[in-house]
Amino acid sequence: MGSESKNLWISIFAGAFAAFMIYSYAQEQRKAIKEQLGARKVVVVAKEDIPEMTTIYDSMLETKSVPLDFVPDGFYSNVQDIVGNVSAVPFKKGQPVLKNHLYSPGADTGIALQVAPSKRAIALPVDEVRGVAKLIRPGDRIDIFVALDIGKGAGMRRESFLLMQNVVVLAAGVSVQNNIPRLIEYDSTGKNAIQTSLTGDTKYGTITIEAEIKEAQDLVYILSTSPGNIYLTLRNPTDGTLKARLPSSTADSILARATEGNAAPAPVLAPAPLPGGNMQGGKPNGGGGR
């Protein structure tokens, strides 16, 4: 065998060996990458574009399997952990929804997102007497009664009447509807969250309700003239009935109802005598004998 043939075979073997080594290395790298990417996590992502300051519902979210190395900090795996929160930043479709990009409903987010279209939110002052001992909570439904002075001069009289029925309470103080009753604040560093339960909170002095525009206008007038004459009653949450307009209550109407059962009984009249005289022993007395 000549030197040229020998060199050719050496080159062929060297090339084949190099190709084998490259192939083996590539296979090892592929296996390592596959193992690395094989560990995955379920991550909640936006199913659609979500604007900033939007209440998030489950229809806006979906889950996606993501390689472990690409899972961001603060991710969610459960859609229900996000539902009801408010977006602090806009989310693009497919973007993971992270904890530091959400607000819990409360004083920071306000209640504008809770108000039904065409309606308005308005605050009413409450105390232990006018506000059911401050046992009203967000999400409750109430009826609103008002006591106003009607007429002028000597003819002035006070009347109380039912103004609004089945009214939705959006907030009691800073406790907001659809929110677990809690207040989340941060310490002076701004990093550590401090959670205060509002379940038994009675420190609030106002409640915020939802009203039609005309109803809100009426309430503004009453608040500007007689803010202490608004009284709230609490409904059972399953009671959605609306009563017909009741007659106003006055001192006279209350007194009349109170004295209805005290009227003197009607006198008992003696029966009228039968024709032909008095009856004795079943026979008429008088009228002739034998």
Summary of the structure (lengths in Angstrom):
residues: 290
radius of gyration: 40.8
end to end distance: 183.2
largest distance: 184.3
contacts: 690
relative contact order: 0.11
helix: 29%
strand: 29%
